[in-house]
Amino acid sequence: MNTLFRPQRARDTTEEELQKLLNKYLTLILMIKYDGVRCIVKNATVLGKSMLPITNRFIQECYGKEEYEGKEFEIIVTTEGIYDPVTCCAETVSFTNSDYAEREHVCVLIDDYALGALSFEDRFVQLELFASRTLGFIIPEFEYVHGIDEILLFEN
């Protein structure tokens, strides 16, 4: 596995930047942005976007496992299975920064760097299989787009 990886981060962009990417790759993948805590598993330790270990021992016990090596995911605190975009960020940060706390949550799978030699499409198939057999992990909503108009439609 590539040792020089970091969790992906959402960021603002311009239509010009998007058009350059479309010209280069022809197809882009858009995913809904959840306001949770982005994590990646490296050396059986759950790391946050700063590449420091997540403090919560419960999270480390659940996801800091060799079989999750390379998985990138967003931890999202839910209430009765529902994601609340207004409170999610604060609730999830509080959960992940606790010394030990158990909260209802899901892990939205983003990528698997352990499968880095595969194309994203092939990695995604593996992520779907992993999510189907691993409690607590889900696949995010996403869409393949081929033009700026499709991106704008997705955003709205």
C-alpha positions as CSV (number, residue, x, y, z in Angstrom):
1,M,0.0,0.0,0.0
2,N,1.1,3.5,-0.7
3,T,2.5,5.0,2.5
4,L,2.1,8.6,1.3
5,F,-1.7,9.0,1.6
6,R,-4.0,11.4,3.4
7,P,-7.8,11.5,3.6
8,Q,-9.4,13.3,0.8
9,R,-11.0,16.6,1.7
10,A,-13.9,18.5,0.1
11,R,-13.1,21.9,-1.1
12,D,-14.6,24.8,-3.1
13,T,-13.7,24.9,-6.7
14,T,-14.5,27.0,-9.8
15,E,-16.2,26.1,-13.0
16,E,-12.9,26.6,-14.8
17,E,-11.1,24.1,-12.5
18,L,-14.0,21.6,-13.1
19,Q,-13.8,22.1,-16.8
20,K,-10.1,21.3,-16.8
21,L,-10.7,18.1,-14.9
22,L,-13.5,17.2,-17.3
23,N,-11.2,17.8,-20.3
24,K,-8.6,15.6,-18.7
25,Y,-10.7,12.7,-17.3
26,L,-14.0,13.1,-19.3
27,T,-15.9,11.8,-16.3
28,L,-16.0,13.0,-12.7
29,I,-17.6,11.3,-9.7
30,L,-19.6,13.6,-7.4
31,M,-20.5,12.5,-3.9
32,I,-22.7,14.2,-1.3
33,K,-20.6,15.9,1.3
34,Y,-21.4,14.7,4.8
35,D,-20.3,16.9,7.8
36,G,-18.7,14.2,9.8
37,V,-15.1,13.3,10.6
38,R,-12.9,12.0,7.8
39,C,-10.8,9.0,8.8
40,I,-8.4,6.5,7.3
41,V,-7.0,3.3,8.8
42,K,-3.2,3.0,8.7
43,N,-1.3,0.4,10.7
44,A,-4.5,-0.7,12.4
45,T,-5.0,2.8,13.8
46,V,-7.9,5.1,12.9
47,L,-6.4,8.5,11.9
48,G,-8.1,11.8,11.3
49,K,-7.4,14.2,8.5
50,S,-4.4,15.6,10.4
51,M,-3.0,12.0,10.3
52,L,-3.2,11.9,14.1
53,P,-5.0,9.0,15.9
54,I,-8.7,9.5,16.7
55,T,-8.9,9.8,20.5
56,N,-12.0,7.7,21.1
57,R,-11.0,4.2,22.2
58,F,-14.4,2.9,21.2
59,I,-13.7,4.0,17.6
60,Q,-10.2,2.5,17.7
61,E,-11.6,-0.8,19.0
62,C,-14.3,-0.9,16.3
63,Y,-12.3,0.2,13.2
64,G,-8.6,0.1,14.1
65,K,-8.2,-3.4,12.7
66,E,-5.8,-4.9,10.1
67,E,-8.7,-6.0,7.9
68,Y,-9.8,-2.3,7.6
69,E,-6.3,-1.2,6.5
70,G,-6.4,1.6,3.9
71,K,-10.2,2.2,4.2
72,E,-11.1,5.9,4.1
73,F,-14.5,6.8,5.5
74,E,-16.5,9.6,7.1
75,I,-17.8,8.9,10.6
76,I,-21.3,10.4,11.0
77,V,-23.2,10.5,14.2
78,T,-26.9,9.7,13.6
79,T,-30.0,9.9,15.7
80,E,-32.4,6.9,15.1
81,G,-30.6,6.3,11.8
82,I,-31.1,9.8,10.5
83,Y,-28.3,12.2,9.5
84,D,-28.9,15.7,10.7
85,P,-26.7,18.2,8.7
86,V,-27.2,20.9,11.3
87,T,-25.9,19.1,14.3
88,C,-23.8,16.3,12.7
89,C,-20.4,18.1,12.7
90,A,-20.5,19.2,16.3
91,E,-21.9,15.8,17.5
92,T,-19.4,13.8,15.5
93,V,-16.4,15.9,16.6
94,S,-17.5,15.5,20.2
95,F,-17.9,11.8,19.7
96,T,-14.5,11.2,18.0
97,N,-12.6,13.5,20.5
98,S,-14.1,11.7,23.6
99,D,-11.8,9.4,25.6
100,Y,-14.3,6.7,25.3
101,A,-17.9,7.1,24.2
102,E,-20.4,4.9,22.3
103,R,-22.8,6.8,20.0
104,E,-25.1,5.7,17.2
105,H,-23.2,6.4,14.0
106,V,-22.4,5.1,10.5
107,C,-19.2,5.1,8.5
108,V,-19.6,6.3,4.9
109,L,-16.9,4.5,2.8
110,I,-15.0,6.8,0.5
111,D,-12.0,4.8,-0.8
112,D,-9.6,1.9,-0.1
113,Y,-5.9,2.8,-0.5
114,A,-4.9,-0.9,0.1
115,L,-6.4,-1.5,-3.4
116,G,-4.5,1.4,-4.9
117,A,-3.3,-0.5,-7.9
118,L,-6.9,-0.9,-9.1
119,S,-9.0,1.7,-10.9
120,F,-11.5,3.6,-8.8
121,E,-14.3,1.7,-10.4
122,D,-12.8,-1.6,-9.4
123,R,-12.0,-0.3,-5.9
124,F,-15.6,0.8,-5.6
125,V,-16.9,-2.6,-6.4
126,Q,-14.7,-3.9,-3.6
127,L,-16.0,-1.2,-1.3
128,E,-19.6,-2.2,-2.1
129,L,-18.8,-5.8,-1.2
130,F,-17.1,-4.7,2.0
131,A,-20.1,-2.6,3.0
132,S,-22.5,-5.3,2.2
133,R,-20.8,-7.7,4.7
134,T,-19.5,-5.3,7.3
135,L,-21.9,-3.8,9.9
136,G,-21.8,0.0,10.2
137,F,-20.4,0.8,6.8
138,I,-22.4,2.3,4.0
139,I,-21.7,3.5,0.4
140,P,-22.3,7.2,-0.2
141,E,-24.7,8.5,-2.8
142,F,-22.7,9.4,-5.9
143,E,-23.1,10.3,-9.5
144,Y,-20.9,10.1,-12.6
145,V,-21.0,13.4,-14.5
146,H,-19.7,14.5,-17.9
147,G,-20.3,18.2,-18.0
148,I,-20.7,21.4,-15.9
149,D,-24.5,21.3,-16.4
150,E,-24.7,17.9,-14.8
151,I,-22.5,19.1,-11.9
152,L,-24.8,22.1,-11.3
153,L,-27.8,19.9,-11.4
154,F,-26.3,17.5,-8.9
155,E,-25.5,20.4,-6.5
156,N,-29.1,21.7,-6.6
